[in-house]
Amino acid sequence: MVYMIVQVQVHDPELYRRYVDAVPEVVARYGGRYVVRSDEVTCLSDGWRPERIIVLEFPTRDQLDRCFASPEYAAISSWREDSTTSSAIVVEGC
């Protein structure tokens, strides 16, 4: 399994809502699923205060890469880019 972990700070809630409503279908089309999608975050480390955390799971790295390089994702990615500040990492795990 491979996981994408995303930290998000929302600046335009209305535009971000459009993205949140549209992206699950794209993720599912490429075999991904949401493990966590929440703004209920408890910080345990000083200096790190994420507003929202998303964790996605894909069976393979190839599926994750194809999802985020797809035309379907390209059509909506500007909504996330224009409405948030975000950071993401990809990790392989069990």
C-alpha angles and dihedrals in degrees: 000000000000126000134203114205116195131188113202136190111190119218100166110035095184095054091041090053089058089054093046090051094049106038102067091067091053093047092049092048088063096045098263129134136190115249095173131011109162149129089204095102126160112199117217098174128068114243097024116097110160114185096204134009128201125188119189126187125207127178091231140014089239091060092049092049093047091050096055093040093049125115088237091059093042088058092061105025093093089063090063094040093050096044104041149033106227143170126198140188132187120217133177116225149145 
